[in-house]
Amino acid sequence: MVVFYLFYSGGFNAVMFVMLGELFSPSMKGLATSIATIILWLSEFLTAKLFFLWNDNLGRAGTCYLYAATSVCALFFVLLFMSETKNKTLAEIQEVYKHKVPVQGRSNIIELRE
């Protein structure tokens, strides 16, 4: 569990806050960061709570494989849905995400708030 949190804190956890700063306009950053932080903390709480349940039922190896599978799924999500934002302006980044496939026929949150 400690090893998982060490890699998680230096990886996906940190990347989320970097991406939030790049994806949303200044008028949206407060709300978006608040929602993302709540979701992050809830997922970390569930990870810590479920670890002992999974460890009892799946064993150490099974629990580690489950965490590894979750990390692989997260990696594929990032590779498929996250665009490179290096050396791009906020307007360029928002333009890239305007053309992503909308969820249930709705525009993304950036377009809804502006």
C-alpha contacts under 8 A as a table, 3 or more apart, distances in Angstrom:
res1	aa1	res2	aa2	distance
1	M	4	F	5.06
1	M	5	Y	6.30
1	M	51	F	7.58
2	V	5	Y	5.19
2	V	6	L	6.15
3	V	6	L	5.04
3	V	7	F	6.36
4	F	7	F	5.42
4	F	8	Y	5.93
4	F	67	Y	7.86
5	Y	8	Y	4.80
5	Y	9	S	5.75
6	L	9	S	5.40
6	L	10	G	6.48
7	F	10	G	5.29
7	F	11	G	5.92
8	Y	11	G	5.00
8	Y	12	F	5.62
8	Y	13	N	5.88
9	S	12	F	6.76
9	S	13	N	5.07
9	S	14	A	6.24
10	G	13	N	6.60
10	G	14	A	5.90
11	G	14	A	5.62
11	G	15	V	6.12
12	F	15	V	5.02
12	F	16	M	6.14
13	N	16	M	5.55
13	N	17	F	7.18
13	N	40	L	7.80
14	A	17	F	5.62
14	A	18	V	6.56
15	V	18	V	5.07
15	V	19	M	6.07
16	M	19	M	5.19
16	M	20	L	6.19
17	F	20	L	5.09
17	F	21	G	6.45
17	F	33	T	7.65
18	V	21	G	5.38
18	V	22	E	6.65
19	M	22	E	5.09
19	M	23	L	5.98
20	L	23	L	5.30
20	L	24	F	6.31
20	L	29	K	7.18
20	L	32	A	7.29
20	L	33	T	6.53
21	G	24	F	6.45
21	G	29	K	6.95
22	E	85	T	7.54
22	E	90	L	6.33
22	E	93	I	7.46
23	L	90	L	6.84
23	L	93	I	6.50
23	L	94	Q	6.49
24	F	27	S	7.86
24	F	28	M	5.72
24	F	29	K	5.60
24	F	32	A	7.48
24	F	90	L	7.67
24	F	94	Q	7.61
24	F	110	I	6.64
25	S	28	M	5.36
25	S	29	K	6.20
25	S	90	L	7.25
25	S	110	I	7.64
26	P	29	K	5.27
26	P	30	G	7.80
27	S	30	G	7.25
28	M	31	L	5.62
28	M	32	A	5.93
28	M	110	I	7.77
28	M	113	R	7.54
29	K	32	A	5.16
29	K	33	T	5.72
30	G	33	T	5.34
30	G	34	S	6.12
31	L	34	S	5.14
31	L	35	I	6.24
32	A	35	I	5.28
32	A	36	A	6.07
33	T	36	A	5.12
33	T	37	T	5.91
34	S	37	T	5.18
34	S	38	I	6.26
35	I	38	I	5.24
35	I	39	I	6.29
36	A	39	I	5.10
36	A	40	L	6.02
37	T	40	L	4.95
37	T	41	W	6.08
38	I	41	W	5.22
38	I	42	L	6.12
39	I	42	L	5.14
39	I	43	S	6.12
40	L	43	S	5.18
40	L	44	E	6.19
41	W	44	E	5.03
41	W	45	F	6.06
42	L	45	F	5.00
42	L	46	L	6.15
43	S	46	L	5.08
43	S	47	T	6.04
44	E	47	T	4.96
44	E	48	A	6.23
45	F	48	A	5.26
45	F	49	K	6.13
46	L	49	K	5.04
46	L	50	L	5.74
47	T	50	L	5.36
47	T	51	F	5.99
48	A	51	F	5.36
48	A	52	F	7.57
49	K	52	F	6.40
49	K	53	L	7.34
50	L	53	L	5.09
50	L	54	W	5.96
51	F	54	W	5.23
51	F	55	N	5.85
51	F	63	T	7.26
52	F	55	N	4.89
52	F	56	D	6.12
53	L	56	D	5.30
53	L	57	N	6.31
54	W	57	N	5.07
54	W	58	L	5.37
54	W	59	G	7.02
54	W	62	G	7.90
54	W	63	T	5.85
55	N	58	L	5.39
55	N	59	G	4.63
55	N	60	R	5.41
55	N	62	G	7.47
55	N	63	T	5.64
56	D	59	G	5.68
58	L	61	A	7.37
58	L	62	G	4.85
58	L	63	T	5.90
59	G	62	G	5.33
59	G	63	T	6.14
60	R	63	T	5.17
60	R	64	C	6.15
61	A	64	C	5.12
61	A	65	Y	6.14
62	G	65	Y	5.06
62	G	66	L	6.11
63	T	66	L	5.02
63	T	67	Y	6.29
64	C	67	Y	5.12
64	C	68	A	6.05
65	Y	68	A	4.89
65	Y	69	A	6.01
66	L	69	A	5.09
66	L	70	T	6.21
67	Y	70	T	5.04
67	Y	71	S	6.19
68	A	71	S	5.04
68	A	72	V	6.21
69	A	72	V	5.05
69	A	73	C	6.21
70	T	73	C	5.10
70	T	74	A	6.20
71	S	74	A	4.97
71	S	75	L	6.12
72	V	75	L	4.96
72	V	76	F	6.32
73	C	76	F	5.18
73	C	77	F	6.21
74	A	77	F	4.96
74	A	78	V	6.22
75	L	78	V	5.16
75	L	79	L	6.18
76	F	79	L	5.00
76	F	80	L	5.98
77	F	80	L	5.23
77	F	81	F	5.81
77	F	82	M	7.55
78	V	81	F	5.46
78	V	82	M	5.06
79	L	82	M	6.09
79	L	83	S	7.95
83	S	96	V	7.79
85	T	88	K	5.51
85	T	93	I	6.48
88	K	92	E	5.94
88	K	93	I	6.44
89	T	92	E	5.19
89	T	93	I	6.32
90	L	93	I	5.14
90	L	94	Q	6.11
91	A	94	Q	5.17
91	A	95	E	6.12
92	E	95	E	5.06
92	E	96	V	6.39
93	I	96	V	5.19
93	I	97	Y	6.52
94	Q	97	Y	5.19
94	Q	98	K	6.09
94	Q	110	I	7.54
95	E	98	K	5.11
95	E	99	H	6.86
96	V	99	H	5.78
96	V	100	K	7.08
97	Y	100	K	5.14
97	Y	108	N	7.90
98	K	107	S	7.67
98	K	108	N	6.96
98	K	111	E	7.50
102	P	105	G	5.56
102	P	106	R	5.49
102	P	107	S	5.37
102	P	108	N	6.10
103	V	106	R	5.68
103	V	107	S	7.20
103	V	108	N	7.39
107	S	111	E	6.14
107	S	112	L	6.56
108	N	111	E	5.68
108	N	112	L	6.51
109	I	112	L	4.97
109	I	113	R	6.32
110	I	113	R	5.69
110	I	114	E	6.56
111	E	114	E	5.47
